Amino acid sequence: MDTAGATRILAVVTPDSGLVGPGGAPVFMAHSQEEQERLALLLARIMGGVPHDLENGVYIVVKHS
């Protein structure tokens, strides 16, 4: 199986767990928009990923390979 160019979701950051379905990525809860943005940026730095705002109250941190 060729995985070149694969993208993996490393983390999900949301204020409402109801916005996220079950999956393999850890979900981090934030209490405010500011905390959500900061947490997504910090997780991206730590995990070597890139944060993306889905504009529905959810940020994902992904690893582009």
Secondary structure as GFF3:
##gff-version 3
##sequence-region A 1 65
A	DSSP	beta_strand	7	14	.	.	.	ID=ss1
A	DSSP	three_ten_helix	17	19	.	.	.	ID=ss2
A	DSSP	beta_strand	27	29	.	.	.	ID=ss3
A	DSSP	alpha_helix	33	47	.	.	.	ID=ss4
A	DSSP	beta_strand	50	53	.	.	.	ID=ss5
A	DSSP	beta_strand	59	64	.	.	.	ID=ss6
###
